[in-house]
Amino acid sequence: MTIPRSGSAVFDWIARSRQEPQQAHRDWLERGTTQLPLGTRFNAVRLSAQIVHAAVGTTDPDVVGATLAELLCGPVIHDRPKATYYALIERCPAARWSHPDEAPMLGSGHRLSVPASDLCGPTGLYWAVRPRVVGDLCLVQSVAALVHIARDSLRGSAR
């Protein structure tokens, strides 16, 4: 089954984080990615690949994606060239986030490259976990738990 680059209700909702959502759809069609402002519909937590891989116990992209889908219950973008994952979360004040140094929360004033709906890896910028429904976001508490799991795993391997 082919997933269109844009046009689904989910990606319409995501595109409306821009003042001109039609531009996001054009970008997805022409380039496969678009830049969206954070802090309007959602924020993002930047997670290094080291944190994600330590938390899930592997670097295998299929296992990582499946595990993130189960643990975070929301959409996650993987920027493979930068070895970074972005968990999309509800808008909330950065002061509420307890891991600003190891996994910064990005909100108002930040922009995020968001892949087209059909970019599902494993190279470049892609969806490690695609959004399923309108308003689908990771729970802040679940992302925090993932960071705790990674921290414990990394501490254990350093011994």
C-alpha positions in Angstrom: 0.0 0.0 0.0 1.4 3.4 -0.9 1.0 6.2 1.6 0.6 9.6 0.0 3.2 12.2 0.9 0.5 14.5 2.3 -3.3 14.8 2.3 -4.2 12.5 5.2 -6.1 14.1 8.1 -3.1 13.4 10.4 -0.7 15.3 8.1 -3.2 18.1 7.5 -3.2 18.5 11.3 0.6 18.5 11.5 0.8 21.0 8.6 -1.6 23.4 10.3 1.2 24.1 12.8 2.4 26.5 10.0 0.5 29.7 9.2 0.4 28.5 5.6 -0.2 24.7 5.8 -0.3 24.5 2.0 3.4 25.3 2.0 4.1 22.3 4.2 2.2 20.1 1.8 4.1 21.5 -1.1 7.4 21.0 0.7 6.5 17.4 1.4 5.6 16.8 -2.2 8.7 18.5 -3.7 11.4 17.8 -1.1 10.0 15.1 1.2 10.5 17.3 4.3 9.2 20.6 5.7 10.2 22.9 8.5 7.6 23.4 11.1 7.5 25.8 14.1 7.3 24.1 17.5 5.2 25.3 20.3 2.0 25.8 18.2 0.6 22.3 18.0 3.3 20.3 19.6 6.8 20.4 21.1 9.6 17.9 20.6 12.2 16.2 22.8 15.6 15.8 21.2 17.0 12.3 22.0 20.5 11.3 21.0 20.8 7.9 19.3 22.9 6.9 22.3 20.0 7.5 24.7 17.4 5.7 22.5 19.6 2.7 21.7 20.6 2.3 25.4 16.9 2.4 26.4 15.8 -0.1 23.8 18.9 -2.3 24.0 19.6 -2.3 20.2 20.5 -0.3 17.2 18.4 -2.4 14.8 16.0 0.2 13.2 13.0 -2.1 13.0 13.3 -3.1 16.7 14.0 0.5 17.7 10.9 1.6 15.9 8.7 -1.1 17.3 10.0 -0.6 20.8 9.5 3.2 20.6 6.0 2.7 19.4 5.2 0.5 22.4 7.0 2.7 25.0 6.1 6.2 23.8 2.7 5.5 22.1 3.3 8.5 19.7 5.2 9.7 16.7 9.0 9.8 16.6 11.2 11.2 13.9 14.7 9.8 13.3 17.4 12.1 11.8 19.8 9.3 11.0 22.7 11.6 9.6 22.6 13.5 12.9 22.1 10.4 15.1 19.1 12.1 16.7 15.5 11.2 17.4 12.7 13.6 18.1 9.6 12.5 20.1 6.7 14.7 19.4 4.9 15.7 22.6 2.1 18.0 23.8 2.9 21.7 24.2 4.0 22.3 27.7 6.4 24.7 29.5 10.1 23.6 29.2 10.3 24.2 33.0 8.1 21.1 33.4 10.7 19.0 31.7 13.2 17.3 34.1 15.9 16.4 31.5 17.0 19.6 29.8 20.6 18.7 29.6 20.5 15.1 28.3 17.3 15.4 26.3 16.3 19.0 25.6 12.7 19.9 25.0 12.2 22.1 22.0 9.2 24.4 21.9 8.4 28.0 20.9 11.2 29.6 19.0 12.4 26.3 17.5 11.7 24.7 14.2 11.8 21.0 13.3 12.3 19.2 10.0 9.4 16.9 9.6 9.4 14.1 6.9 6.6 13.4 4.5 4.2 10.6 5.6 5.8 8.0 3.3 9.4 8.5 4.6 9.7 5.5 6.9 13.5 4.9 6.8 16.0 3.6 7.2 18.1 6.4 5.8 18.0 10.2 6.0 15.2 11.9 7.9 12.2 9.6 8.4 9.5 8.4 10.7 10.7 5.9 13.2 7.1 5.8 14.5 4.5 7.4 12.2 1.6 9.4 13.8 -1.6 7.3 13.7 -4.4 9.7 14.3 -5.0 13.5 14.5 -3.4 14.8 17.6 -1.3 11.7 18.2 1.6 12.7 20.5 4.0 10.9 22.8 3.2 11.3 26.5 5.7 13.5 28.3 5.9 11.0 31.2 6.7 8.2 28.7 9.6 10.1 27.1 10.9 10.9 30.6 10.7 7.2 31.5 12.7 6.4 28.3 15.4 8.8 29.4 15.5 7.2 32.9 15.8 3.7 31.4 18.7 4.9 29.2 20.4 6.6 32.1 20.2 3.4 34.2 21.4 1.3 31.2 24.4 3.6 30.5 25.4 3.7 34.2 25.3 -0.1 34.3 27.5 -0.5 31.2 30.0 2.0 32.6 30.7 -0.2 35.6 
